[in-house]
Amino acid sequence: MIADFSRLILGIWRIGEWELNPSEVARLLEGCLDLGLDTFDLADIYHDHQCEGMFGAALRASPGLKARIKVISKCGIALVTPSRPHHRVKHYDTSRGHILAAVEHSLAEMGLEKLDLLLIHRPDPLLEADEVAEAFHQLARRGQVAAFGASNCLPHQFDLLQSRFDEPLVAHQLEISLLHSEALFDGSLDQAQRLRVMPQAWSPLGGGRLAREPRDSALGRALATLGQELNATPEQLAIAWLLRHPAGIHPVLGSGRLERIRRLVEAQSLTLDRQQWFTLLEAARGCEIP
Ligand SMILES: NC(=O)c1ccc[n+]([C@@H]2O[C@H](COP(=O)([O-])OP(=O)(O)OC[C@H]3O[C@@H](n4cnc5c(N)ncnc54)[C@H](OP(=O)(O)O)[C@@H]3O)[C@@H](O)[C@H]2O)c1
């Protein structure tokens, strides 16, 4: 069964920066659950392949947690790193064998029986869509993955994957924020709306830059003015701006601090009207729309 993912997702990419022990990570995850955020985003390569193991240690520190959460992981990037001595060059690998082995490894690292969602991390110029579809079917038959999607594709690349897979792809994870608004204009979000695919926005605060936007930039001024009007912080407005899009964007947050996550979850109660939304777009892009 396909999971019902929470509207806000917590990304675990920066776990190495959080300096938390497994029990502290478990407490962070429990705090997220209390806020209604139950979906966590990982990838096999995060934190030099250690992220999933660290997340698994947190799940083991708090038995019962794994039954309450939904987990997304990704595969398809092959890093040059001492832990993968056979990789001579950074490359993509979306071969059937690589996808199957990556999922086995992710599940073992996290101590899970099943991923709720598997994404192909990057579009691979050597991608053979029939082979990826075969791997997806095999993972679904084995009960190892509930649903599939992709990340960082252009619409035609997502279409290619979908064309050979006879189940609907459910999600497309893209970089989307006030600082990276290309997906609004390159057809990606139109495609997501048309296919009813869940768009997920990675780095929704531009990696934290939107929380630190200088007050004297056009965007900083617009965020401050609107913030006063709506009693909201710049980062809450940045999330509300994504949530206002009709494609139903799911922001993938990156903070390791529960207080900050709480404030971003609260942004779900802010609704920007059209003119507020376009004011932020104009300030971020530095020009009026045509
Ligand atoms: N599919 C892909 O190719 C791809 C690529 C990159 C990332 N991702 C996913 O997207 C997730 C989020 O990316 P991101 O970490 O760049 O997201 P982000 O939410 O844009 O940035 C999070 C960073 O901003 C900092 N920050 C500073 N002030 C903040 C505030 N007031 N509120 C919240 N955060 C603040 C956080 O630090 P503190 O921890 O100190 O709060 C953290 O370092 C990743 O974890 C990963 O799962 C996917």
The ligand as a Tripos MOL2 file, in Angstrom:
@<TRIPOS>MOLECULE
LIG
   48    52     1     0     0
SMALL
NO_CHARGES

@<TRIPOS>ATOM
      1 N1         17.1310   15.0250   -4.2730 N.am      1 LIG1
      2 C1         18.2420   15.6800   -4.1690 C.2       1 LIG1
      3 O1         19.0830   15.7280   -5.0940 O.2       1 LIG1
      4 C2         18.5370   16.4530   -2.9130 C.ar      1 LIG1
      5 C3         19.6060   17.3600   -2.8630 C.ar      1 LIG1
      6 C4         19.8310   18.0540   -1.6670 C.ar      1 LIG1
      7 C5         19.0010   17.8360   -0.5590 C.ar      1 LIG1
      8 N2         17.9790   16.9230   -0.6530 N.ar      1 LIG1
      9 C6         17.0900   16.6770    0.5040 C.3       1 LIG1
     10 O2         16.5680   17.9170    0.9590 O.3       1 LIG1
     11 C7         16.7460   18.0030    2.3630 C.3       1 LIG1
     12 C8         16.7680   19.4390    2.7880 C.3       1 LIG1
     13 O3         17.8560   20.1530    2.1780 O.3       1 LIG1
     14 P1         18.5410   21.3490    2.9770 P.3       1 LIG1
     15 O4         19.1320   20.8250    4.2300 O.co2     1 LIG1
     16 O5         19.4270   22.0810    2.0330 O.co2     1 LIG1
     17 O6         17.2270   22.2100    3.3570 O.3       1 LIG1
     18 P2         16.9820   23.6740    3.8510 P.3       1 LIG1
     19 O7         15.8140   23.5810    4.7760 O.co2     1 LIG1
     20 O8         16.9020   24.5950    2.6870 O.co2     1 LIG1
     21 O9         18.2840   24.0770    4.6870 O.3       1 LIG1
     22 C9         18.5300   23.5430    5.9530 C.3       1 LIG1
     23 C10        19.7220   24.2510    6.5430 C.3       1 LIG1
     24 O10        19.3410   25.5910    6.8800 O.3       1 LIG1
     25 C11        19.7700   25.8460    8.2040 C.3       1 LIG1
     26 N3         18.9420   26.8880    8.8360 N.ar      1 LIG1
     27 C12        19.4100   28.0810    9.2480 C.ar      1 LIG1
     28 N4         18.4490   28.8010    9.8190 N.ar      1 LIG1
     29 C13        17.3310   28.0760    9.7600 C.ar      1 LIG1
     30 C14        16.0110   28.2880   10.2020 C.ar      1 LIG1
     31 N5         15.6520   29.4300   10.8130 N.pl3     1 LIG1
     32 N6         15.0850   27.3230   10.0020 N.ar      1 LIG1
     33 C15        15.4440   26.1730    9.3930 C.ar      1 LIG1
     34 N7         16.7050   25.9040    8.9550 N.ar      1 LIG1
     35 C16        17.6360   26.8480    9.1310 C.ar      1 LIG1
     36 C17        19.6780   24.5130    8.9100 C.3       1 LIG1
     37 O11        20.5200   24.5480   10.0330 O.3       1 LIG1
     38 P3         20.0680   23.9230   11.4640 P.3       1 LIG1
     39 O12        20.1460   22.4350   11.3360 O.co2     1 LIG1
     40 O13        21.0880   24.4980   12.3960 O.co2     1 LIG1
     41 O14        18.6730   24.4130   11.7550 O.co2     1 LIG1
     42 C18        20.2110   23.5900    7.8180 C.3       1 LIG1
     43 O15        21.6340   23.6070    7.8170 O.3       1 LIG1
     44 C19        18.0200   17.2000    2.6170 C.3       1 LIG1
     45 O16        18.1230   16.7650    3.9580 O.3       1 LIG1
     46 C20        17.8260   16.0370    1.6730 C.3       1 LIG1
     47 O17        16.9880   15.0690    2.2880 O.3       1 LIG1
     48 C21        17.7330   16.2380   -1.7920 C.ar      1 LIG1
@<TRIPOS>BOND
     1     1     2 1
     2     2     3 2
     3     2     4 1
     4     4     5 ar
     5     4    48 ar
     6     5     6 ar
     7     6     7 ar
     8     7     8 ar
     9     8     9 1
    10     8    48 ar
    11     9    10 1
    12     9    46 1
    13    10    11 1
    14    11    12 1
    15    11    44 1
    16    12    13 1
    17    13    14 1
    18    14    15 2
    19    14    16 1
    20    14    17 1
    21    17    18 1
    22    18    19 2
    23    18    20 1
    24    18    21 1
    25    21    22 1
    26    22    23 1
    27    23    24 1
    28    23    42 1
    29    24    25 1
    30    25    26 1
    31    25    36 1
    32    26    27 ar
    33    26    35 ar
    34    27    28 ar
    35    28    29 ar
    36    29    30 ar
    37    29    35 ar
    38    30    31 1
    39    30    32 ar
    40    32    33 ar
    41    33    34 ar
    42    34    35 ar
    43    36    37 1
    44    36    42 1
    45    37    38 1
    46    38    39 2
    47    38    40 1
    48    38    41 1
    49    42    43 1
    50    44    45 1
    51    44    46 1
    52    46    47 1
@<TRIPOS>SUBSTRUCTURE
     1 LIG1         1 GROUP 0 **** ****
